[in-house]
Structure formats: C-alpha cells, structure tokens
C-alpha cells in the first residue's frame, strides 16, 4: 500500500513540476518598419511574450519603446555586440560601457555578438570575462551567441572556449553552423552535447547547408532541416528543465531580405518573415506540448 501511495505522490509531483515548465517566446524587430507601439501590438496579438531588439540610440525612441512595452505587457531582450571595426582595446572599453547601460534596462537577458573571428582567443576571452563580470554584478543573464564572424563561428572553435571558460553561457543559433559546416551536422551529436549543456537561450531560425535561413520553414522540401533544428532545440529545453530552470527563452529569428530570399530586380520577398517566426514559435510549442 505504501509503495502505491509513493508512486501516486511521485506522479502528482511530476505533473505539478511539468506544469511549471514553460517557454517564453520573443519576436525579433529585425527589419521592422512599424512604430514601437504598432510592432508591440502585433507581437502581442501573435502570441509572443516579448521582443528582442537592439536598443535605439535616441532618447525619443527609447521612451517610445518603454511606453509600448508597458502598454502591451511585453518582456524585453536586448542585443549587444563587439565593434570589430575599431582597435581591440577601444572596442573592449566600448563593449563594457554599453553593456552596463543595457543592464540598467533590466531586460530578461542580453544576447551578445561577442568578439571577432580575427581576434586572438585571449582577446575574445577578454570580452567574455567582462560580460560575465557585469552579468554577475547586475543579476542580468548575458549570453554569447554562436554566430559567423565572432569567436563562436564554428562548432570546433566554440568548444575550445567552452573548455577554457567552464561558466561560458551561450545563445545557440545553430543555423549559422549549418552553413559554415555545409551540413545539418549529422553525426556530430557527440560534439554538440557540450554546446547544448552550455546553451541557455535559443535563436530559432532554420538554416541549411548552403545558407543561414531557409526561404520558408513550412515548405515540405525543408522538413528534414526543420526537424533537425527542432531536435537540437528540444535537447536544450529538456536540459535546462532537467536542471530546474523552469522557463526557457527562445527568440524566433527569421530575418528580412537579404536573409530572406527575394526576387531579382523587384526584391519582393519570396515568403513572409512574420509568418515564419509565428510558425516556428508554434512548431516548438507543439513539439514541447506547450499550450
């Protein structure tokens, strides 16, 4: 009788725990031409929990952003990056100064395009070290995106940094590596495991062997690529949930032309960027059985 009661209790507690596990989805404003109010209104109506943006430079736009976020009840992720076009020391100082400003907005997280593929490992690690320090001081998570042109431009290179910096926290945008390695990384699950373990945020865009973005993730010809990305994203979500992180954050990040293929001369997009981002959000909800 006692064993039966124990099993029932485990099932009940497991169900309660599962109910606490959730995903938060963020819509990118990449390519957006709407006002902050109109963009946030559309984002909310589409079912997103927040937006993922580069902080506007002028104070009027910043004020409009704050107003729109509050009005529509949306969360905020902020983007940050290393300026690769100025000398290293100047870039490092600029990176630190701007990151401190961003954390004062109290975003859910800051996602960084960190370092440069032309910097040395020591130089790139200096950016990561500063980011980790500011993150610890502010309490704002700062994650480093796997991205072409940065320290994390390839899977093997990123593994070097993970080995050197055990507390390195990544945003996984696996679409970049699909094109860099000209494959869907089949047969690389063992190499990916360590990256999954260090991934705390997801940029959900479907890439392929010849580009960082399929033209339309709903098209049947991209099902293999879509399923491969969903499999990897699911691993990250389950890893974070298993470690007690109840909420996993995801940015739907299909971009505008030229990431989104367009017809020659007219530059008319061959698909709908907004629709693609809503689709990928719903595909992940379905995969993870989230209402």
C-alpha positions as semicolon CSV with decimal commas, in nm:
position;residue;x (nm);y (nm);z (nm)
1;X;0,000;0,000;0,000
2;X;0,283;0,234;0,092
3;X;0,456;0,169;-0,244
4;X;0,136;0,250;-0,432
5;X;0,096;0,578;-0,242
6;X;0,459;0,665;-0,314
7;X;0,410;0,610;-0,688
8;X;0,094;0,822;-0,685
9;X;0,277;1,102;-0,499
10;X;0,564;1,094;-0,749
11;X;0,320;1,116;-1,039
12;X;0,136;1,409;-0,879
13;X;0,457;1,598;-0,803
14;X;0,588;1,524;-1,151
15;X;0,272;1,665;-1,304
16;X;0,293;1,980;-1,091
17;X;0,657;2,025;-1,189
18;X;0,573;1,978;-1,557
19;X;0,303;2,244;-1,531
20;X;0,565;2,489;-1,401
21;X;0,790;2,429;-1,701
22;X;0,735;2,683;-1,973
23;X;0,879;2,856;-2,274
24;X;0,896;3,231;-2,332
25;X;0,899;3,343;-2,694
26;X;1,043;3,670;-2,821
27;X;0,982;3,831;-3,159
28;X;1,276;3,998;-3,331
29;X;1,234;4,353;-3,462
30;X;1,498;4,281;-3,727
31;X;1,377;4,452;-4,044
32;X;1,077;4,606;-3,867
33;X;0,940;4,932;-4,013
34;X;0,645;4,976;-3,774
35;X;0,636;5,217;-3,483
36;X;0,724;5,068;-3,146
37;X;0,359;5,077;-3,046
38;X;0,237;4,906;-3,364
39;X;0,518;4,650;-3,353
40;X;0,447;4,561;-2,990
41;X;0,074;4,543;-3,054
42;X;0,123;4,300;-3,341
43;X;0,375;4,099;-3,139
44;X;0,131;4,059;-2,850
45;X;-0,156;3,960;-3,079
46;X;0,067;3,698;-3,244
47;X;0,121;3,523;-2,912
48;X;0,475;3,626;-2,821
49;X;0,580;3,703;-2,463
50;X;0,829;3,975;-2,552
51;X;1,053;4,137;-2,808
52;X;1,421;4,102;-2,892
53;X;1,583;4,428;-3,006
54;X;1,893;4,641;-3,034
55;X;1,842;4,940;-2,804
56;X;1,763;5,250;-3,012
57;X;2,022;5,526;-2,984
58;X;1,797;5,830;-2,946
59;X;1,608;5,910;-2,627
60;X;1,274;5,965;-2,800
61;X;1,279;5,615;-2,947
62;X;1,384;5,472;-2,612
63;X;1,092;5,648;-2,444
64;X;0,852;5,516;-2,709
65;X;0,994;5,164;-2,658
66;X;0,937;5,176;-2,281
67;X;0,583;5,304;-2,330
68;X;0,497;5,034;-2,585
69;X;0,638;4,754;-2,369
70;X;0,432;4,864;-2,069
71;X;0,116;4,925;-2,272
72;X;0,120;4,581;-2,434
73;X;0,262;4,386;-2,140
74;X;0,571;4,256;-2,316
75;X;0,908;4,141;-2,188
76;X;1,239;4,268;-2,329
77;X;1,558;4,103;-2,452
78;X;1,839;4,334;-2,558
79;X;2,108;4,272;-2,818
80;X;2,471;4,376;-2,781
81;X;2,786;4,328;-2,984
82;X;3,160;4,380;-3,022
83;X;3,258;4,654;-3,265
84;X;3,505;4,476;-3,494
85;X;3,591;4,790;-3,690
86;X;3,795;4,966;-3,421
87;X;4,114;4,864;-3,236
88;X;4,079;4,587;-2,977
89;X;4,133;4,793;-2,661
90;X;3,894;5,064;-2,776
91;X;3,637;4,801;-2,873
92;X;3,668;4,629;-2,535
93;X;3,613;4,955;-2,346
94;X;3,312;5,041;-2,564
95;X;3,168;4,692;-2,514
96;X;3,191;4,723;-2,135
97;X;3,044;5,072;-2,121
98;X;2,744;4,988;-2,341
99;X;2,673;4,660;-2,163
100;X;2,645;4,843;-1,831
101;X;2,387;5,074;-1,989
102;X;2,186;4,781;-2,125
103;X;2,165;4,603;-1,790
104;X;2,007;4,916;-1,639
105;X;1,702;4,846;-1,855
106;X;1,652;4,527;-1,653
107;X;1,593;4,305;-1,957
108;X;1,521;3,935;-1,930
109;X;1,865;3,882;-2,084
110;X;2,131;4,041;-2,301
111;X;2,238;3,848;-2,610
112;X;2,587;3,928;-2,739
113;X;2,756;3,904;-3,075
114;X;3,087;3,863;-2,896
115;X;3,440;3,912;-3,021
116;X;3,566;3,852;-3,372
117;X;3,693;3,563;-3,580
118;X;4,000;3,783;-3,644
119;X;4,078;3,838;-3,275
120;X;4,301;3,600;-3,082
121;X;4,146;3,363;-2,830
122;X;4,292;3,574;-2,549
123;X;4,131;3,889;-2,692
124;X;3,794;3,721;-2,737
125;X;3,806;3,582;-2,385
126;X;3,852;3,936;-2,255
127;X;3,504;4,026;-2,387
128;X;3,354;3,714;-2,232
129;X;3,523;3,785;-1,899
130;X;3,383;4,139;-1,887
131;X;3,036;4,017;-1,984
132;X;3,040;3,751;-1,711
133;X;3,154;4,008;-1,453
134;X;2,880;4,257;-1,542
135;X;2,622;3,979;-1,553
136;X;2,716;3,867;-1,203
137;X;2,711;4,222;-1,066
138;X;2,380;4,317;-1,227
139;X;2,195;3,986;-1,199
140;X;2,109;4,010;-1,572
141;X;2,198;3,699;-1,776
142;X;2,443;3,776;-2,057
143;X;2,470;3,510;-2,324
144;X;2,710;3,478;-2,617
145;X;2,555;3,386;-2,949
146;X;2,702;3,125;-3,181
147;X;2,745;3,346;-3,485
148;X;2,952;3,375;-3,800
149;X;3,223;3,638;-3,775
150;X;3,252;3,600;-3,396
151;X;3,459;3,382;-3,162
152;X;3,184;3,119;-3,193
153;X;3,180;3,098;-3,573
154;X;3,237;2,720;-3,582
155;X;3,149;2,425;-3,363
156;X;3,513;2,316;-3,305
157;X;3,624;2,671;-3,225
158;X;3,341;2,724;-2,977
159;X;3,433;2,402;-2,800
160;X;3,779;2,550;-2,731
161;X;3,618;2,841;-2,548
162;X;3,379;2,617;-2,357
163;X;3,679;2,415;-2,237
164;X;3,868;2,730;-2,139
165;X;3,571;2,901;-1,969
166;X;3,356;2,648;-1,781
167;X;3,090;2,908;-1,694
168;X;3,051;3,027;-2,055
169;X;2,679;3,064;-2,132
170;X;2,572;3,051;-2,494
171;X;2,281;3,152;-2,710
172;X;2,263;2,875;-2,964
173;X;2,185;2,988;-3,318
174;X;2,262;2,660;-3,485
175;X;2,159;2,794;-3,828
176;X;2,499;2,966;-3,860
177;X;2,686;2,640;-3,816
178;X;2,470;2,460;-4,070
179;X;2,604;2,682;-4,346
180;X;2,957;2,713;-4,205
181;X;2,991;2,333;-4,191
182;X;2,782;2,282;-4,506
183;X;2,563;2,021;-4,340
184;X;2,286;1,965;-4,088
185;X;2,565;1,844;-3,856
186;X;2,457;1,485;-3,888
187;X;2,695;1,261;-3,697
188;X;2,808;1,549;-3,474
189;X;2,578;1,484;-3,178
190;X;2,869;1,397;-2,951
191;X;3,043;1,727;-3,033
192;X;2,715;1,913;-2,991
193;X;2,644;1,769;-2,645
194;X;2,887;2,003;-2,471
195;X;2,743;2,301;-2,660
196;X;2,389;2,201;-2,563
197;X;2,500;2,184;-2,199
198;X;2,619;2,546;-2,219
199;X;2,322;2,684;-2,418
200;X;2,079;2,895;-2,215
201;X;1,888;3,083;-2,486
202;X;1,782;2,982;-2,836
203;X;1,769;3,182;-3,157
204;X;1,522;2,979;-3,358
205;X;1,593;3,010;-3,727
206;X;1,624;2,717;-3,967
207;X;1,942;2,710;-4,173
208;X;2,071;2,461;-4,428
209;X;2,394;2,352;-4,592
210;X;2,401;2,647;-4,832
211;X;2,259;2,928;-4,622
212;X;2,163;3,050;-4,273
213;X;1,790;3,071;-4,349
214;X;1,553;2,853;-4,549
215;X;1,311;3,054;-4,761
216;X;1,001;2,917;-4,587
217;X;1,016;2,675;-4,291
218;X;0,666;2,546;-4,372
219;X;0,767;2,424;-4,718
220;X;0,785;2,042;-4,737
221;X;1,127;2,047;-4,901
222;X;1,272;2,186;-4,576
223;X;1,114;1,930;-4,342
224;X;1,444;1,749;-4,283
225;X;1,618;2,075;-4,190
226;X;1,326;2,184;-3,970
227;X;1,317;1,853;-3,785
228;X;1,693;1,861;-3,727
229;X;1,672;2,208;-3,572
230;X;1,370;2,111;-3,360
231;X;1,560;1,807;-3,232
232;X;1,855;2,019;-3,120
233;X;1,633;2,288;-2,965
234;X;1,440;2,020;-2,777
235;X;1,765;1,889;-2,630
236;X;1,847;2,234;-2,493
237;X;1,499;2,287;-2,349
238;X;1,498;1,946;-2,180
239;X;1,849;2,004;-2,045
240;X;1,751;2,334;-1,887
241;X;1,425;2,196;-1,747
242;X;1,604;1,892;-1,604
243;X;1,837;2,126;-1,414
244;X;1,547;2,316;-1,259
245;X;1,533;2,613;-1,494
246;X;1,155;2,636;-1,524
247;X;1,147;2,897;-1,803
248;X;1,347;2,864;-2,124
249;X;1,370;3,168;-2,352
250;X;1,353;3,149;-2,731
251;X;1,373;3,419;-2,998
252;X;1,207;3,340;-3,330
253;X;1,466;3,495;-3,559
254;X;1,382;3,459;-3,924
255;X;1,515;3,776;-4,083
256;X;1,419;4,008;-4,368
257;X;1,591;4,027;-4,710
258;X;1,872;3,953;-4,776
259;X;1,849;3,672;-4,517
260;X;1,504;3,608;-4,659
261;X;1,550;3,534;-5,031
262;X;1,391;3,789;-5,263
263;X;1,314;3,802;-5,632
264;X;1,577;3,972;-5,852
265;X;1,522;4,333;-5,958
266;X;1,198;4,380;-5,761
267;X;1,344;4,250;-5,432
268;X;1,000;4,117;-5,340
269;X;1,043;3,859;-5,059
270;X;0,955;3,504;-5,160
271;X;0,792;3,439;-4,820
272;X;0,655;3,622;-4,515
273;X;0,908;3,687;-4,238
274;X;0,647;3,747;-3,967
275;X;0,456;3,433;-4,063
276;X;0,777;3,230;-4,048
277;X;0,851;3,350;-3,695
278;X;0,500;3,272;-3,576
279;X;0,520;2,929;-3,739
280;X;0,848;2,843;-3,569
281;X;0,710;2,951;-3,230
282;X;0,406;2,728;-3,275
283;X;0,615;2,439;-3,406
284;X;0,824;2,447;-3,087
285;X;0,515;2,473;-2,868
286;X;0,373;2,168;-3,043
287;X;0,700;1,975;-3,012
288;X;0,725;2,052;-2,638
289;X;0,349;2,008;-2,578
290;X;0,308;2,368;-2,457
291;X;-0,039;2,518;-2,471
